[in-house]
Structures are given as C-alpha cells and as structure tokens.
Amino acid sequence: MVILFFVFSGEHESLPVSELEVILKAGGYTYEVLEKLDQVLRLKADLRCVETVRRRAAFTRICGVELFTCEAETSEIMKSANSANLSKVFRGGESFAVRVKRVKNYASNIDRMALERKLGEVVLKKTTKVRVDLKTPDKTLSGIITDGKFIFGVELAIILPKHFMERRPKRKPFFHPSAMQAKLARCMVNLTKPKVETLVFDPFCGTGSMLIEAALIGCRVIGSDITRRMARGTLQNMAYFKITPEGILIADARSLPLMKVDCVVTDPPYGRSASTFKRTTRQIVEEVLIAVQNLLDRGQRICMAAPKTLNIKRIGTALGYKHLESHFVYVHRSLTREIVVFEKV
C-alpha cells in the first residue's frame, strides 16, 4: 500500500470520485481514502491499481505516487521538499522535470515557474547522477496546488482526453444527434462496476456509445434497439472500432429476448432528438426498469441517464431497486441529465 494522488479533469464535481472508487472496487483493490480535495483525491492503495485506472477512467487525468503533502505556502513547500527522501525516487543516470499545476485559482500568489525551479534545485541537491530534461524526462515530478494544499509526487500515468475526442459522436461513421459523448458513456459503464468479460447490456443502444466504451475496457457487450436503422448504425460504429458484440438485437425494451446479463447501462430516448414512439419518457423508463429486473441477479447494477425533471430515483426505488447514487450533468438550458445507479436487491 502506498499513498497515491489522482487529479481529475474538473468537468464534473462528483462523477470523477465515484468513477475512480468503483474502478478500484471492480478491480478488487483494497484502498483507504485519505482526503478529498478540489479535483484531487488522495488515498492509500496497491500501486498496481494505477494501470487499471489508466486503462479505464474517463475523468481522471493524472495518477501519481505521493512524496509529500503540505500547506500551499512557498515556505512550507520548500521545507517539506528538503525533508523528503527524494533519492529513493531515482536510479542513477535518470532525467527529470518538475511541473507545478494549479487547480482553478488556488494560491494565486505562488509563482508556479519559480516554484518549479526551486523544487528542481532541491532534487539536484538531494540526489546524485540525475539531470534535468524538460522535454523528454524519465520521470516527471508533479506538484498540484488545490484547496489550500500542495501535493507533490511522481507521475505514474497521464490519461489524455484525445482518445475520447477521437470517439466523439460526429467522428463516428453513423451519427445521430441524441448520441452521448464518449467520456460520459465510459463513466456510466464504469459506474455499473463491470469486470473484464462482464456482459454489459444496453437496451437503447442507439449509435453504440455505451457498448463501444464497455468493449474497450474488456467487457463483452450486447445491445438492442427498437429501430432497424439504429441497430445497423450501432453495428457500423462498432465495426469501425473493430469491436465484435455478442449481438445487436432489434427489440422493444418492454419485451427483451434475453435471459441474463451482468449489468445494464443505457440512455433512453427523451423525445427531443430521438423518437419515443408516442410513449412518455416516464413510461419508457418504468418499462425498461421492469423489463431488465429479471435479467439481473441480486447485487448487480443498472446505470441510466434521464432528464432531472423525471426524478428517476423515485421511479426506481418504487419498483424495488436500491438507489446507490445520483449525479446531475448540465447539458443545455432545457436539459440537465440525472445519472443514476441502481442495484437489484
């Protein structure tokens, strides 16, 4: 167990922490949360979890092993740096760079570039046979200023958003305006706590966003849609990313030709840019929650998006599900999504 820090993208307040914790639980990692800060989570965990987070997370940007944490004051930072055992970080001949990042406008009185130079000088003084390389360093020492704290450590993984940008709805061969962004789709998949080879089901697969993200983290996937055009579109997009589903069905979500799945993740039509076939969004949500209940075993999860005005939490609990969490995602003036996670009891 080591102390790790995770820096989030800042696109949402609560989703990144929930996503990270579910990834750790799905991977079977024991962990202890030490501190939740603005866009940063500090915890004790097995070092091996970093690779799992790097491979799966949507809203995490940096994973690192912590060297020290202190108040975000230059004098305290330098005092802590001089006390830290920096020699253990390096092997002889390695190069390094120091990067200081600021969350929002915390400790705006600190000159980041000057602090980087000072910390670099401490590293050179306390180590041997290391050198500075600002372009392609062997190791990057990262300092994060947030919430009155300064977290300093060695970066172990950087998660670049460009991979999600490459899977934006308009970049896929089959496009529909109702399609969900890849990053949010990945997060919703993670919230169902799937493991590798878990069978993930989307009863409103649309353009295949959920299924593509699930497949890319090693899950088996199956989807259905009531319209032939959308089902074909899902297959077209999945083929583009070289993904082979267990099956894509043309089926009404009220009557699903399936026996068992491991988890459900979906974004039902709201009637704005996707047809509801003359049923209300409430009816659709209630019907699919009833239909998938028999597909899940006790303790398995469903993650669903719906308009905030629908109060999906109340609908699910009334149908006998255990409500685990809700997150609210602003889309535009007339739509805020509620991302809800239920567990079958």
N, C-alpha and C positions, 0 to 999 in steps of 0.2 A: 504494500500500500504506500503510495506517495501522494503528495499534495499536488493537485492539478488545477489549472485555471482554464476556463472556456470563455471566449469572447464571442458575443452574439452580434448579429447584423444590425439590430436595432429597429427592424421593420415592425416588430410587434412586442408588446410588453411581456405577455405571459406564455405565448406559444413556444419560444425557444427553450425555456427551462423545462416545460412539460415534455417536449420532444426529447431533450437530452436525457432526462431521467427515465423515460420509457425505453429509449435505446439501451441504456445500461441494464435495466431490468430484463429486457428481452434477451440480452447477451449473457445473462446470468452473473453479472458483475456485482460484487458487494461494494457499496460506497456509503460515504457519510458526507452530507452537505455541511460545509463549514460556514459559508457566508454567501448570501445573495446580494449582489450589488447591481447598479445600473448597467445592463448589458454584459455583466460578468458573473460567472458562478465559480466559486472555489469549493473543491471537495477532495476528500481522500478516496482513492480508488486504485484498482490494479492498473498499472501502466499499460497493459495490453488493450485496455478499453479504448485508447486513443485511436487506434486503427479502425475499430468498429465505428466510432463516432465519425471519423473522417469519411468513411465509406457511405454512411447512411444519412447524416444530418443535413437538413435544409437550411436552418437558421443559425448554425454555428460557423464562425469564420476562422478562429484561431484556437488550437489546443496546445497547451504547454505545461511543462513541469515547473512548479514554483520554486524560486530560490529564497525570496523573502517578500513580505508584505509590510507596509508601514503607512504612516500618515502621508498625505500628498503635500509635503513640505520639503523643499530642496535640502535643508539641513538634515532632516530625518532620513531622507532617501540616501544621502551620501554616507551618513552614519551607518545605516543598515548595509549598504553596499560594501563598506570597508570591513564590516563584521562577518559578511557572508563567506562561506567556503567556496570561492569561485574556481579554485584549482581542480576540484573534483569534476567540473563540467567538461574539461578539455583533455584531449590526448595531445601529445607533442606534435607540433607542426600544423595544427589546425588553424583556420582563419575564422574570424567572427565579425559581426556587425551588431551595433546596438540601435534599436528602433524604439522610440517613445511615441505612443499613440494616446490621444485624448478622447474620451467619450463625451460627446456634446461639448459643453464649455466648462467642465470642471477644472478647478485650479488654473484659471486662465492667466494667472500671474507667473506661472512657470514657463520659462523659455525651453521648449522641447529640444531644439537643436543644441543649445548649450548644455542641457542635461545629458543628451546622448554623448557629447564629447567628454564630459566629466566622468560618466559611467565607463566609457571606453578606456579612459586613463586608469581607472581603478582596476579594471580587468587586466590591463597590461602590467600594472604594478604587482598584482597578486598572483600572476601566472607566469609560466615560462614557456618559451618556444611557441608562442601564439602570435598571430599577426592580424591586423585589421584588413578586411576586404569588404568594401561597401557594395560591390556589385554581385559577386557570387560567393558569399561566405559559406564555410562548412556549417557554422551554427549562427543562428540569429537569437540574440538576447532581446526580449521584448518587455518593455515597460508600459503598463496600462494605467492611465490616470482616470479614476472614476469615483464618484460618490465619496469624496474625501480620502480615498485610499490610493496607494501606488502599489501595483502588483508587478513583480519583476521575476522573469524566469526564462527558460529556454523553449523556444517554439519547437513543437514536435510535428505539427501538421497545420497546413493552411488549406482551407476549403474555399476554392474560388467560385464566385457566382456565375462565371461564364458558362459552366456546364449546364446550369438551369436555363440560362439565356438561350442556349442552343436548342432547348426544347420548349421555347415559348410557343403558344398556340399558333401564331402566324408563321412560324418556321416549319411547321409540320405539313406534310402533303395534303392532309384533309383538315380543313379549318371550319370551325363553327363559332359564332360569337359567344356562345354560352360556355366555351371551354375554360377550364380552370388553369391558372398559371402553374407551371411545373413545381415551383418551390412549395406552394401551399399544398398541392396534391401530395408531394413527398412527405410533408409534415403530417398530413392526415393519415397517410398509410402508416407512418411510424407510431402514431397515437393508438393504433389498434394492437400494438405490441407483437408484430409478427416476427418469427424467426426464419432463418433460411429454410426453404422448402415448404413454408406455410402456404396454404391455399387461400389466396385473397380473392374475394368476390365483389364485383361492382354491378348492381342490378340496373343502373342507369349509365352504362359505360360511355355513351356519347362519342367523344373523339379519342377515348382511351387514356386520358391523362393519368388517372389513378393507377390503372393497370400497368402502364409503362413504368411509372416510378416504383411500383411494387416489384416488378420483374427485375429492374436494375439493381435492387438490393438483394436479389437472390430468391424471391418468392415465386411460387407457382401462381398463375393468375387465370381467372375465368370471369367472363362478363356477359351481360345481356342488355339488350335494348329493344324497345317495342317497335322501332322502325328499322327496316332493312337497310336504309341509306346510312344510318348512324352505325349500325353493326359492321357494315362494309368499310365505313370510314375508320373505325377502330382497327380493323384488320390491316388496312392500308398504312396507318400510322405505326402500328406495331411492326409490320414488315420493314418499314423504313429504318427502325432502330434494331432490326434483326432479333426481334422477340417473337417466340412461338408460344401462344397461350394454350392452356388446357382446352379452351373452347370459347367461342363467342356465339352467343345464342340470340335468336330473335324471339323474344318472350315478353309477356306482360309481367311486370313486377308483382302483381297480385297473385299470380299463379306460376310459380317458378318450377321448372322441370329439373330440380336438383335435390339431392338427399342431404349432403353435409358439406360445409365449408369451415374454415378455421377462423375467419374474421370477415367483416363487411366494411367497406369504405365507399362512400358514394356522395354525389351532389345531385339531388333530384331536380327536375325542371321547375322553375318558378313562374313560368308563363310570360316572362319578359322577352327573352330571345329564344326560348325553347318551348315547344308546344306541350301543354298538359292534357291534351285530348279531352277538353271540356270538364276536367276534374280540377278541383281546387288543390292548391299546394298542400293544404292541411290533409285533404283526403289521400293524396299521394303518399305523404309522409306516414300517416297512420297505417295505410295499407301495406307499405313495404316493411314497416317495423313489425307488423303482424306476420307477414309472409316469411321474413328471414328468421323469426324466432325459432322455428323448427329446424333451421339449418345449423344452428349454433349449439354448442354444448355449454354447460354451466361454466361461468368464468371467462368465456370468450367475448370479444368486443365488437362493437359497431361504432364507426366514426362517421358522422353525417353533417353536411352543411345545409343550412336553411335560413331564410330571412329571420332576422332578430324578432320581427313583429309576430312571428308564428308562435314563439315560446315553445320550441321543440322539447325543451327539458320537461315541461309539464306533460306533453303528449307521451313521451317515452316512459316516464315514471308511472303514468296512469295505466300503461299497458304492461307494467310489471318489470321493466328494466331498472337496474341500479344506475343512477346518474353519477358518473365519475368526475367530469369536469366540463366546463364550457368556456369558450374564448370568443371574443367578438372582433370581427375583422371588417373595417370600413371599406366599402367598395366605391360607392359614389353617394351623392346626396340622398337618393331614394332607396339605397340598399346597404344595409350592414348585415354581414353574414354571422350567424351563430355556428361555431364549430363545436359540436357536442360529442362526447364519448360516453357510450352506454356499455354496461356489462350485463350479460344474461345471468340471472340468478336462478 
